């Protein structure tokens, strides 16, 4: 009976396959965990569809700045229907909400420079 050659490469492959499977499973679990974390920590914006917020973080910031200067915190606002807002202003707001949102002060003035 002829001798068979040793199968050293075949012995290593089940361990490598398990390692790859575990790595892929860990990455999928990490991705799933990230999505769940984002879903649970982001605020629910659905009520904004039917009601206007009484205040915003920006309005509160300006009120604190006014109080720090010793001036009264005034607020003058009038809610209007979305259809009454200029299409140019709607577009400017959409353009300012870009993928670099977290890298600037809330509004990226570069894309809006030609609008004014």
Backbone as XML, in Angstrom:
<?xml version="1.0"?>
<chain id="A" units="angstrom">
  <residue number="1" name="UNK">
    <atom name="N" x="0.834" y="-1.167" z="0.000"/>
    <atom name="CA" x="0.000" y="0.000" z="0.000"/>
    <atom name="C" x="0.893" y="1.250" z="0.000"/>
  </residue>
  <residue number="2" name="UNK">
    <atom name="N" x="0.585" y="2.229" z="-0.888"/>
    <atom name="CA" x="1.444" y="3.420" z="-0.974"/>
    <atom name="C" x="1.203" y="4.362" z="0.212"/>
  </residue>
  <residue number="3" name="UNK">
    <atom name="N" x="2.271" y="5.039" z="0.590"/>
    <atom name="CA" x="2.192" y="5.999" z="1.693"/>
    <atom name="C" x="1.559" y="7.303" z="1.203"/>
  </residue>
  <residue number="4" name="UNK">
    <atom name="N" x="0.789" y="7.897" z="2.094"/>
    <atom name="CA" x="0.170" y="9.196" z="1.742"/>
    <atom name="C" x="1.047" y="10.323" z="2.286"/>
  </residue>
  <residue number="5" name="UNK">
    <atom name="N" x="0.993" y="11.454" z="1.584"/>
    <atom name="CA" x="1.753" y="12.625" z="2.028"/>
    <atom name="C" x="1.048" y="13.252" z="3.217"/>
  </residue>
  <residue number="6" name="UNK">
    <atom name="N" x="1.778" y="13.823" z="4.170"/>
    <atom name="CA" x="1.151" y="14.481" z="5.335"/>
    <atom name="C" x="0.288" y="15.660" z="4.897"/>
  </residue>
  <residue number="7" name="UNK">
    <atom name="N" x="-0.807" y="15.853" z="5.615"/>
    <atom name="CA" x="-1.738" y="16.936" z="5.265"/>
    <atom name="C" x="-1.664" y="18.045" z="6.303"/>
  </residue>
  <residue number="8" name="UNK">
    <atom name="N" x="-0.565" y="18.725" z="6.397"/>
    <atom name="CA" x="-0.374" y="19.792" z="7.380"/>
    <atom name="C" x="-1.243" y="21.000" z="7.046"/>
  </residue>
  <residue number="9" name="UNK">
    <atom name="N" x="-1.402" y="21.315" z="5.787"/>
    <atom name="CA" x="-2.188" y="22.492" z="5.394"/>
    <atom name="C" x="-3.659" y="22.280" z="5.705"/>
  </residue>
  <residue number="10" name="UNK">
    <atom name="N" x="-4.151" y="21.086" z="5.545"/>
    <atom name="CA" x="-5.557" y="20.804" z="5.809"/>
    <atom name="C" x="-5.867" y="20.897" z="7.291"/>
  </residue>
  <residue number="11" name="UNK">
    <atom name="N" x="-4.926" y="20.583" z="8.149"/>
    <atom name="CA" x="-5.153" y="20.645" z="9.594"/>
    <atom name="C" x="-5.295" y="22.081" z="10.069"/>
  </residue>
  <residue number="12" name="UNK">
    <atom name="N" x="-4.639" y="23.025" z="9.416"/>
    <atom name="CA" x="-4.681" y="24.421" z="9.841"/>
    <atom name="C" x="-5.942" y="25.131" z="9.351"/>
  </residue>
  <residue number="13" name="UNK">
    <atom name="N" x="-6.551" y="24.679" z="8.278"/>
    <atom name="CA" x="-7.675" y="25.397" z="7.690"/>
    <atom name="C" x="-8.927" y="25.437" z="8.573"/>
  </residue>
  <residue number="14" name="UNK">
    <atom name="N" x="-9.317" y="24.394" z="9.345"/>
    <atom name="CA" x="-10.501" y="24.542" z="10.195"/>
    <atom name="C" x="-10.341" y="25.641" z="11.242"/>
  </residue>
  <residue number="15" name="UNK">
    <atom name="N" x="-9.170" y="25.811" z="11.788"/>
    <atom name="CA" x="-8.930" y="26.870" z="12.762"/>
    <atom name="C" x="-9.016" y="28.255" z="12.129"/>
  </residue>
  <residue number="16" name="UNK">
    <atom name="N" x="-8.509" y="28.374" z="10.931"/>
    <atom name="CA" x="-8.564" y="29.645" z="10.212"/>
    <atom name="C" x="-10.006" y="29.980" z="9.854"/>
  </residue>
  <residue number="17" name="UNK">
    <atom name="N" x="-10.744" y="28.966" z="9.431"/>
    <atom name="CA" x="-12.147" y="29.188" z="9.081"/>
    <atom name="C" x="-12.959" y="29.654" z="10.279"/>
  </residue>
  <residue number="18" name="UNK">
    <atom name="N" x="-12.705" y="29.057" z="11.434"/>
    <atom name="CA" x="-13.408" y="29.486" z="12.648"/>
    <atom name="C" x="-13.026" y="30.906" z="13.032"/>
  </residue>
  <residue number="19" name="UNK">
    <atom name="N" x="-11.755" y="31.224" z="12.874"/>
    <atom name="CA" x="-11.296" y="32.581" z="13.200"/>
    <atom name="C" x="-11.979" y="33.610" z="12.294"/>
  </residue>
  <residue number="20" name="UNK">
    <atom name="N" x="-12.072" y="33.318" z="11.021"/>
    <atom name="CA" x="-12.738" y="34.228" z="10.089"/>
    <atom name="C" x="-14.211" y="34.351" z="10.440"/>
  </residue>
  <residue number="21" name="UNK">
    <atom name="N" x="-14.859" y="33.231" z="10.736"/>
    <atom name="CA" x="-16.269" y="33.247" z="11.101"/>
    <atom name="C" x="-16.500" y="34.060" z="12.378"/>
  </residue>
  <residue number="22" name="UNK">
    <atom name="N" x="-15.644" y="33.880" z="13.362"/>
    <atom name="CA" x="-15.773" y="34.649" z="14.611"/>
    <atom name="C" x="-15.535" y="36.138" z="14.379"/>
  </residue>
  <residue number="23" name="UNK">
    <atom name="N" x="-14.575" y="36.457" z="13.524"/>
    <atom name="CA" x="-14.295" y="37.868" z="13.219"/>
    <atom name="C" x="-15.486" y="38.514" z="12.525"/>
  </residue>
  <residue number="24" name="UNK">
    <atom name="N" x="-16.054" y="37.832" z="11.554"/>
    <atom name="CA" x="-17.229" y="38.360" z="10.842"/>
    <atom name="C" x="-18.396" y="38.505" z="11.811"/>
  </residue>
  <residue number="25" name="UNK">
    <atom name="N" x="-18.616" y="37.502" z="12.675"/>
    <atom name="CA" x="-19.702" y="37.579" z="13.653"/>
    <atom name="C" x="-19.490" y="38.746" z="14.615"/>
  </residue>
  <residue number="26" name="UNK">
    <atom name="N" x="-18.245" y="38.968" z="15.032"/>
    <atom name="CA" x="-17.952" y="40.083" z="15.934"/>
    <atom name="C" x="-18.210" y="41.424" z="15.248"/>
  </residue>
  <residue number="27" name="UNK">
    <atom name="N" x="-17.836" y="41.533" z="13.984"/>
    <atom name="CA" x="-18.079" y="42.780" z="13.247"/>
    <atom name="C" x="-19.569" y="43.031" z="13.057"/>
  </residue>
  <residue number="28" name="UNK">
    <atom name="N" x="-20.320" y="41.991" z="12.755"/>
    <atom name="CA" x="-21.772" y="42.138" z="12.603"/>
    <atom name="C" x="-22.392" y="42.551" z="13.937"/>
  </residue>
  <residue number="29" name="UNK">
    <atom name="N" x="-21.952" y="41.926" z="15.031"/>
    <atom name="CA" x="-22.467" y="42.282" z="16.354"/>
    <atom name="C" x="-22.114" y="43.724" z="16.705"/>
  </residue>
  <residue number="30" name="UNK">
    <atom name="N" x="-20.911" y="44.154" z="16.374"/>
    <atom name="CA" x="-20.495" y="45.535" z="16.633"/>
    <atom name="C" x="-21.331" y="46.520" z="15.823"/>
  </residue>
  <residue number="31" name="UNK">
    <atom name="N" x="-21.573" y="46.213" z="14.581"/>
    <atom name="CA" x="-22.409" y="47.074" z="13.742"/>
    <atom name="C" x="-23.831" y="47.143" z="14.299"/>
  </residue>
  <residue number="32" name="UNK">
    <atom name="N" x="-24.383" y="45.993" z="14.645"/>
    <atom name="CA" x="-25.728" y="45.950" z="15.215"/>
    <atom name="C" x="-25.790" y="46.755" z="16.521"/>
  </residue>
  <residue number="33" name="UNK">
    <atom name="N" x="-24.790" y="46.594" z="17.369"/>
    <atom name="CA" x="-24.744" y="47.341" z="18.622"/>
    <atom name="C" x="-24.662" y="48.840" z="18.383"/>
  </residue>
  <residue number="34" name="UNK">
    <atom name="N" x="-23.907" y="49.250" z="17.380"/>
    <atom name="CA" x="-23.793" y="50.678" z="17.059"/>
    <atom name="C" x="-25.130" y="51.241" z="16.591"/>
  </residue>
  <residue number="35" name="UNK">
    <atom name="N" x="-25.836" y="50.488" z="15.766"/>
    <atom name="CA" x="-27.143" y="50.937" z="15.273"/>
    <atom name="C" x="-28.134" y="51.036" z="16.433"/>
  </residue>
  <residue number="36" name="UNK">
    <atom name="N" x="-28.147" y="50.049" z="17.301"/>
    <atom name="CA" x="-29.055" y="50.068" z="18.455"/>
    <atom name="C" x="-28.718" y="51.242" z="19.368"/>
  </residue>
  <residue number="37" name="UNK">
    <atom name="N" x="-27.438" y="51.478" z="19.620"/>
    <atom name="CA" x="-27.015" y="52.598" z="20.463"/>
    <atom name="C" x="-27.482" y="53.928" z="19.867"/>
  </residue>
  <residue number="38" name="UNK">
    <atom name="N" x="-27.284" y="54.112" z="18.572"/>
    <atom name="CA" x="-27.707" y="55.353" z="17.925"/>
    <atom name="C" x="-29.219" y="55.515" z="18.014"/>
  </residue>
  <residue number="39" name="UNK">
    <atom name="N" x="-29.958" y="54.441" z="17.791"/>
    <atom name="CA" x="-31.422" y="54.506" z="17.850"/>
    <atom name="C" x="-31.900" y="54.877" z="19.257"/>
  </residue>
  <residue number="40" name="UNK">
    <atom name="N" x="-31.271" y="54.319" z="20.263"/>
    <atom name="CA" x="-31.718" y="54.565" z="21.638"/>
    <atom name="C" x="-31.280" y="55.918" z="22.185"/>
  </residue>
  <residue number="41" name="UNK">
    <atom name="N" x="-30.215" y="56.487" z="21.661"/>
    <atom name="CA" x="-29.705" y="57.742" z="22.223"/>
    <atom name="C" x="-30.115" y="58.984" z="21.437"/>
  </residue>
  <residue number="42" name="UNK">
    <atom name="N" x="-30.515" y="58.833" z="20.185"/>
    <atom name="CA" x="-30.939" y="60.009" z="19.422"/>
    <atom name="C" x="-32.339" y="60.426" z="19.864"/>
  </residue>
  <residue number="43" name="UNK">
    <atom name="N" x="-32.604" y="61.725" z="19.863"/>
    <atom name="CA" x="-33.936" y="62.171" z="20.293"/>
    <atom name="C" x="-35.017" y="61.798" z="19.284"/>
  </residue>
  <residue number="44" name="UNK">
    <atom name="N" x="-36.216" y="61.647" z="19.782"/>
    <atom name="CA" x="-37.367" y="61.328" z="18.941"/>
    <atom name="C" x="-37.897" y="62.630" z="18.347"/>
  </residue>
  <residue number="45" name="UNK">
    <atom name="N" x="-37.839" y="62.769" z="17.037"/>
    <atom name="CA" x="-38.250" y="64.005" z="16.380"/>
    <atom name="C" x="-39.659" y="63.923" z="15.805"/>
  </residue>
  <residue number="46" name="UNK">
    <atom name="N" x="-40.334" y="62.799" z="15.981"/>
    <atom name="CA" x="-41.682" y="62.651" z="15.416"/>
    <atom name="C" x="-42.673" y="63.697" z="15.932"/>
  </residue>
  <residue number="47" name="UNK">
    <atom name="N" x="-42.625" y="64.117" z="17.204"/>
    <atom name="CA" x="-43.578" y="65.146" z="17.648"/>
    <atom name="C" x="-43.424" y="66.475" z="16.907"/>
  </residue>
  <residue number="48" name="UNK">
    <atom name="N" x="-42.249" y="66.748" z="16.346"/>
    <atom name="CA" x="-42.041" y="68.007" z="15.631"/>
    <atom name="C" x="-42.865" y="68.095" z="14.356"/>
  </residue>
  <residue number="49" name="UNK">
    <atom name="N" x="-43.384" y="66.979" z="13.914"/>
    <atom name="CA" x="-44.215" y="66.981" z="12.716"/>
    <atom name="C" x="-45.561" y="67.661" z="12.970"/>
  </residue>
  <residue number="50" name="UNK">
    <atom name="N" x="-46.047" y="67.573" z="14.199"/>
    <atom name="CA" x="-47.378" y="68.092" z="14.501"/>
    <atom name="C" x="-47.385" y="69.263" z="15.471"/>
  </residue>
  <residue number="51" name="UNK">
    <atom name="N" x="-46.262" y="69.544" z="16.122"/>
    <atom name="CA" x="-46.245" y="70.663" z="17.073"/>
    <atom name="C" x="-44.907" y="71.385" z="17.008"/>
  </residue>
  <residue number="52" name="UNK">
    <atom name="N" x="-44.945" y="72.666" z="17.281"/>
    <atom name="CA" x="-43.741" y="73.485" z="17.268"/>
    <atom name="C" x="-43.062" y="73.416" z="18.631"/>
  </residue>
  <residue number="53" name="UNK">
    <atom name="N" x="-41.734" y="73.375" z="18.665"/>
    <atom name="CA" x="-41.044" y="73.336" z="19.957"/>
    <atom name="C" x="-41.159" y="74.682" z="20.658"/>
  </residue>
  <residue number="54" name="UNK">
    <atom name="N" x="-41.300" y="74.694" z="21.984"/>
    <atom name="CA" x="-41.392" y="75.964" z="22.689"/>
    <atom name="C" x="-40.092" y="76.755" z="22.649"/>
  </residue>
  <residue number="55" name="UNK">
    <atom name="N" x="-38.978" y="76.068" z="22.545"/>
    <atom name="CA" x="-37.673" y="76.719" z="22.490"/>
    <atom name="C" x="-36.686" y="75.782" z="21.808"/>
  </residue>
  <residue number="56" name="UNK">
    <atom name="N" x="-35.542" y="76.335" z="21.438"/>
    <atom name="CA" x="-34.480" y="75.520" z="20.850"/>
    <atom name="C" x="-33.197" y="75.788" z="21.622"/>
  </residue>
  <residue number="57" name="UNK">
    <atom name="N" x="-32.200" y="74.955" z="21.424"/>
    <atom name="CA" x="-30.915" y="75.137" z="22.101"/>
    <atom name="C" x="-30.287" y="76.467" z="21.688"/>
  </residue>
  <residue number="58" name="UNK">
    <atom name="N" x="-30.463" y="76.857" z="20.445"/>
    <atom name="CA" x="-29.899" y="78.123" z="19.974"/>
    <atom name="C" x="-30.585" y="79.313" z="20.657"/>
  </residue>
  <residue number="59" name="UNK">
    <atom name="N" x="-31.903" y="79.230" z="20.811"/>
    <atom name="CA" x="-32.638" y="80.307" z="21.481"/>
    <atom name="C" x="-32.200" y="80.414" z="22.941"/>
  </residue>
  <residue number="60" name="UNK">
    <atom name="N" x="-32.008" y="79.282" z="23.595"/>
    <atom name="CA" x="-31.564" y="79.297" z="24.990"/>
    <atom name="C" x="-30.154" y="79.848" z="25.117"/>
  </residue>
  <residue number="61" name="UNK">
    <atom name="N" x="-29.289" y="79.537" z="24.154"/>
    <atom name="CA" x="-27.929" y="80.074" z="24.150"/>
    <atom name="C" x="-27.953" y="81.596" z="24.063"/>
  </residue>
  <residue number="62" name="UNK">
    <atom name="N" x="-28.742" y="82.122" z="23.143"/>
    <atom name="CA" x="-28.817" y="83.587" z="23.004"/>
    <atom name="C" x="-29.416" y="84.239" z="24.250"/>
  </residue>
  <residue number="63" name="UNK">
    <atom name="N" x="-30.369" y="83.576" z="24.892"/>
    <atom name="CA" x="-30.945" y="84.111" z="26.133"/>
    <atom name="C" x="-29.886" y="84.150" z="27.234"/>
  </residue>
  <residue number="64" name="UNK">
    <atom name="N" x="-29.073" y="83.106" z="27.345"/>
    <atom name="CA" x="-27.985" y="83.102" z="28.347"/>
    <atom name="C" x="-26.967" y="84.185" z="28.053"/>
  </residue>
  <residue number="65" name="UNK">
    <atom name="N" x="-26.642" y="84.376" z="26.796"/>
    <atom name="CA" x="-25.691" y="85.430" z="26.427"/>
    <atom name="C" x="-26.236" y="86.809" z="26.790"/>
  </residue>
  <residue number="66" name="UNK">
    <atom name="N" x="-27.516" y="87.031" z="26.542"/>
    <atom name="CA" x="-28.126" y="88.323" z="26.874"/>
    <atom name="C" x="-28.107" y="88.545" z="28.385"/>
  </residue>
  <residue number="67" name="UNK">
    <atom name="N" x="-28.464" y="87.515" z="29.156"/>
    <atom name="CA" x="-28.436" y="87.645" z="30.619"/>
    <atom name="C" x="-27.032" y="87.906" z="31.127"/>
  </residue>
  <residue number="68" name="UNK">
    <atom name="N" x="-26.025" y="87.299" z="30.495"/>
    <atom name="CA" x="-24.631" y="87.516" z="30.907"/>
    <atom name="C" x="-24.205" y="88.957" z="30.653"/>
  </residue>
  <residue number="69" name="UNK">
    <atom name="N" x="-24.775" y="89.578" z="29.613"/>
    <atom name="CA" x="-24.477" y="90.995" z="29.331"/>
    <atom name="C" x="-25.314" y="91.932" z="30.191"/>
  </residue>
  <residue number="70" name="UNK">
    <atom name="N" x="-26.259" y="91.378" z="30.932"/>
    <atom name="CA" x="-27.145" y="92.203" z="31.744"/>
    <atom name="C" x="-28.345" y="92.721" z="30.976"/>
  </residue>
  <residue number="71" name="UNK">
    <atom name="N" x="-28.554" y="92.238" z="29.783"/>
    <atom name="CA" x="-29.681" y="92.672" z="28.955"/>
    <atom name="C" x="-30.837" y="91.692" z="29.140"/>
  </residue>
  <residue number="72" name="UNK">
    <atom name="N" x="-32.054" y="92.160" z="28.938"/>
    <atom name="CA" x="-33.185" y="91.237" z="29.035"/>
    <atom name="C" x="-33.185" y="90.257" z="27.852"/>
  </residue>
  <residue number="73" name="UNK">
    <atom name="N" x="-33.587" y="89.049" z="28.132"/>
    <atom name="CA" x="-33.669" y="88.035" z="27.077"/>
    <atom name="C" x="-35.007" y="88.196" z="26.373"/>
  </residue>
  <residue number="74" name="UNK">
    <atom name="N" x="-34.982" y="88.771" z="25.166"/>
    <atom name="CA" x="-36.212" y="88.987" z="24.394"/>
    <atom name="C" x="-36.349" y="87.899" z="23.350"/>
  </residue>
  <residue number="75" name="UNK">
    <atom name="N" x="-37.582" y="87.580" z="23.076"/>
    <atom name="CA" x="-37.842" y="86.620" z="22.002"/>
    <atom name="C" x="-39.056" y="87.104" z="21.231"/>
  </residue>
  <residue number="76" name="UNK">
    <atom name="N" x="-38.846" y="87.279" z="19.944"/>
    <atom name="CA" x="-39.946" y="87.629" z="19.054"/>
    <atom name="C" x="-39.976" y="86.575" z="17.961"/>
  </residue>
  <residue number="77" name="UNK">
    <atom name="N" x="-41.053" y="85.833" z="17.913"/>
    <atom name="CA" x="-41.146" y="84.798" z="16.887"/>
    <atom name="C" x="-42.581" y="84.659" z="16.427"/>
  </residue>
  <residue number="78" name="UNK">
    <atom name="N" x="-42.707" y="84.227" z="15.204"/>
    <atom name="CA" x="-44.022" y="83.973" z="14.645"/>
    <atom name="C" x="-43.895" y="82.758" z="13.735"/>
  </residue>
  <residue number="79" name="UNK">
    <atom name="N" x="-44.602" y="81.701" z="14.075"/>
    <atom name="CA" x="-44.556" y="80.489" z="13.285"/>
    <atom name="C" x="-45.353" y="80.696" z="11.995"/>
  </residue>
  <residue number="80" name="UNK">
    <atom name="N" x="-44.782" y="80.230" z="10.905"/>
    <atom name="CA" x="-45.460" y="80.317" z="9.611"/>
    <atom name="C" x="-45.489" y="78.937" z="8.968"/>
  </residue>
  <residue number="81" name="UNK">
    <atom name="N" x="-46.398" y="78.754" z="8.048"/>
    <atom name="CA" x="-46.485" y="77.491" z="7.326"/>
    <atom name="C" x="-45.247" y="77.313" z="6.453"/>
  </residue>
  <residue number="82" name="UNK">
    <atom name="N" x="-44.832" y="76.090" z="6.274"/>
    <atom name="CA" x="-43.660" y="75.789" z="5.458"/>
    <atom name="C" x="-43.821" y="76.333" z="4.048"/>
  </residue>
  <residue number="83" name="UNK">
    <atom name="N" x="-45.028" y="76.302" z="3.540"/>
    <atom name="CA" x="-45.280" y="76.778" z="2.175"/>
    <atom name="C" x="-45.083" y="78.284" z="2.040"/>
  </residue>
  <residue number="84" name="UNK">
    <atom name="N" x="-45.105" y="79.012" z="3.157"/>
    <atom name="CA" x="-44.904" y="80.469" z="3.115"/>
    <atom name="C" x="-43.433" y="80.854" z="3.189"/>
  </residue>
  <residue number="85" name="UNK">
    <atom name="N" x="-42.565" y="79.887" z="3.407"/>
    <atom name="CA" x="-41.126" y="80.172" z="3.475"/>
    <atom name="C" x="-40.566" y="80.145" z="2.057"/>
  </residue>
  <residue number="86" name="UNK">
    <atom name="N" x="-39.744" y="81.119" z="1.750"/>
    <atom name="CA" x="-39.151" y="81.232" z="0.420"/>
    <atom name="C" x="-38.450" y="79.933" z="0.028"/>
  </residue>
  <residue number="87" name="UNK">
    <atom name="N" x="-38.606" y="79.552" z="-1.229"/>
    <atom name="CA" x="-37.945" y="78.348" z="-1.732"/>
    <atom name="C" x="-36.428" y="78.492" z="-1.645"/>
  </residue>
  <residue number="88" name="UNK">
    <atom name="N" x="-35.926" y="79.712" z="-1.790"/>
    <atom name="CA" x="-34.486" y="79.949" z="-1.686"/>
    <atom name="C" x="-34.003" y="79.701" z="-0.255"/>
  </residue>
  <residue number="89" name="UNK">
    <atom name="N" x="-34.771" y="80.147" z="0.742"/>
    <atom name="CA" x="-34.398" y="79.910" z="2.131"/>
    <atom name="C" x="-34.486" y="78.420" z="2.464"/>
  </residue>
  <residue number="90" name="UNK">
    <atom name="N" x="-35.506" y="77.738" z="1.971"/>
    <atom name="CA" x="-35.615" y="76.287" z="2.184"/>
    <atom name="C" x="-34.383" y="75.583" z="1.623"/>
  </residue>
  <residue number="91" name="UNK">
    <atom name="N" x="-33.979" y="75.967" z="0.430"/>
    <atom name="CA" x="-32.804" y="75.359" z="-0.210"/>
    <atom name="C" x="-31.530" y="75.677" z="0.575"/>
  </residue>
  <residue number="92" name="UNK">
    <atom name="N" x="-31.414" y="76.904" z="1.077"/>
    <atom name="CA" x="-30.229" y="77.289" z="1.843"/>
    <atom name="C" x="-30.093" y="76.450" z="3.108"/>
  </residue>
  <residue number="93" name="UNK">
    <atom name="N" x="-31.202" y="76.183" z="3.763"/>
    <atom name="CA" x="-31.165" y="75.361" z="4.972"/>
    <atom name="C" x="-30.771" y="73.931" z="4.622"/>
  </residue>
  <residue number="94" name="UNK">
    <atom name="N" x="-31.327" y="73.397" z="3.547"/>
    <atom name="CA" x="-30.974" y="72.039" z="3.132"/>
    <atom name="C" x="-29.501" y="71.923" z="2.762"/>
  </residue>
  <residue number="95" name="UNK">
    <atom name="N" x="-28.983" y="72.927" z="2.078"/>
    <atom name="CA" x="-27.575" y="72.910" z="1.678"/>
    <atom name="C" x="-26.668" y="72.998" z="2.903"/>
  </residue>
  <residue number="96" name="UNK">
    <atom name="N" x="-27.097" y="73.764" z="3.910"/>
    <atom name="CA" x="-26.258" y="73.936" z="5.096"/>
    <atom name="C" x="-26.196" y="72.676" z="5.948"/>
  </residue>
  <residue number="97" name="UNK">
    <atom name="N" x="-27.181" y="71.784" z="5.823"/>
    <atom name="CA" x="-27.177" y="70.520" z="6.563"/>
    <atom name="C" x="-26.418" y="69.482" z="5.737"/>
  </residue>
  <residue number="98" name="UNK">
    <atom name="N" x="-25.125" y="69.514" z="5.827"/>
    <atom name="CA" x="-24.301" y="68.669" z="4.972"/>
    <atom name="C" x="-23.593" y="67.595" z="5.791"/>
  </residue>
  <residue number="99" name="UNK">
    <atom name="N" x="-22.770" y="66.810" z="5.118"/>
    <atom name="CA" x="-22.056" y="65.742" z="5.806"/>
    <atom name="C" x="-20.947" y="66.273" z="6.712"/>
  </residue>
  <residue number="100" name="UNK">
    <atom name="N" x="-20.609" y="67.541" z="6.608"/>
    <atom name="CA" x="-19.609" y="68.143" z="7.488"/>
    <atom name="C" x="-20.286" y="68.885" z="8.645"/>
  </residue>
  <residue number="101" name="UNK">
    <atom name="N" x="-21.542" y="68.552" z="8.922"/>
    <atom name="CA" x="-22.318" y="69.260" z="9.944"/>
    <atom name="C" x="-21.597" y="69.301" z="11.285"/>
  </residue>
  <residue number="102" name="UNK">
    <atom name="N" x="-20.975" y="68.220" z="11.683"/>
    <atom name="CA" x="-20.325" y="68.163" z="12.999"/>
    <atom name="C" x="-18.980" y="68.869" z="13.010"/>
  </residue>
  <residue number="103" name="UNK">
    <atom name="N" x="-18.523" y="69.363" z="11.861"/>
    <atom name="CA" x="-17.215" y="70.002" z="11.788"/>
    <atom name="C" x="-17.299" y="71.526" z="11.769"/>
  </residue>
  <residue number="104" name="UNK">
    <atom name="N" x="-18.492" y="72.084" z="11.864"/>
    <atom name="CA" x="-18.623" y="73.536" z="11.882"/>
    <atom name="C" x="-19.651" y="73.941" z="12.923"/>
  </residue>
  <residue number="105" name="UNK">
    <atom name="N" x="-19.981" y="75.192" z="12.990"/>
    <atom name="CA" x="-20.829" y="75.741" z="14.045"/>
    <atom name="C" x="-22.323" y="75.553" z="13.793"/>
  </residue>
  <residue number="106" name="UNK">
    <atom name="N" x="-22.712" y="74.622" z="12.943"/>
    <atom name="CA" x="-24.126" y="74.370" z="12.705"/>
    <atom name="C" x="-24.559" y="74.752" z="11.302"/>
  </residue>
  <residue number="107" name="UNK">
    <atom name="N" x="-23.971" y="75.793" z="10.736"/>
    <atom name="CA" x="-24.281" y="76.197" z="9.364"/>
    <atom name="C" x="-22.962" y="76.380" z="8.629"/>
  </residue>
  <residue number="108" name="UNK">
    <atom name="N" x="-22.819" y="75.677" z="7.550"/>
    <atom name="CA" x="-21.623" y="75.777" z="6.732"/>
    <atom name="C" x="-21.827" y="76.939" z="5.764"/>
  </residue>
  <residue number="109" name="UNK">
    <atom name="N" x="-21.122" y="78.044" z="5.999"/>
    <atom name="CA" x="-21.367" y="79.253" z="5.209"/>
    <atom name="C" x="-20.793" y="79.172" z="3.799"/>
  </residue>
  <residue number="110" name="UNK">
    <atom name="N" x="-19.836" y="78.298" z="3.539"/>
    <atom name="CA" x="-19.237" y="78.232" z="2.211"/>
    <atom name="C" x="-20.232" y="77.902" z="1.102"/>
  </residue>
  <residue number="111" name="UNK">
    <atom name="N" x="-21.076" y="76.840" z="1.239"/>
    <atom name="CA" x="-22.044" y="76.571" z="0.175"/>
    <atom name="C" x="-23.111" y="77.661" z="0.039"/>
  </residue>
  <residue number="112" name="UNK">
    <atom name="N" x="-23.352" y="78.428" z="1.106"/>
    <atom name="CA" x="-24.378" y="79.458" z="1.083"/>
    <atom name="C" x="-23.858" y="80.811" z="0.646"/>
  </residue>
  <residue number="113" name="UNK">
    <atom name="N" x="-22.581" y="80.927" z="0.342"/>
    <atom name="CA" x="-21.995" y="82.229" z="0.027"/>
    <atom name="C" x="-22.634" y="82.865" z="-1.200"/>
  </residue>
  <residue number="114" name="UNK">
    <atom name="N" x="-22.970" y="82.090" z="-2.215"/>
    <atom name="CA" x="-23.547" y="82.642" z="-3.425"/>
    <atom name="C" x="-25.047" y="82.915" z="-3.333"/>
  </residue>
  <residue number="115" name="UNK">
    <atom name="N" x="-25.693" y="82.475" z="-2.255"/>
    <atom name="CA" x="-27.145" y="82.642" z="-2.138"/>
    <atom name="C" x="-27.527" y="84.077" z="-1.821"/>
  </residue>
  <residue number="116" name="UNK">
    <atom name="N" x="-26.710" y="84.736" z="-1.009"/>
    <atom name="CA" x="-27.078" y="86.085" z="-0.576"/>
    <atom name="C" x="-26.777" y="87.071" z="-1.586"/>
  </residue>
</chain>
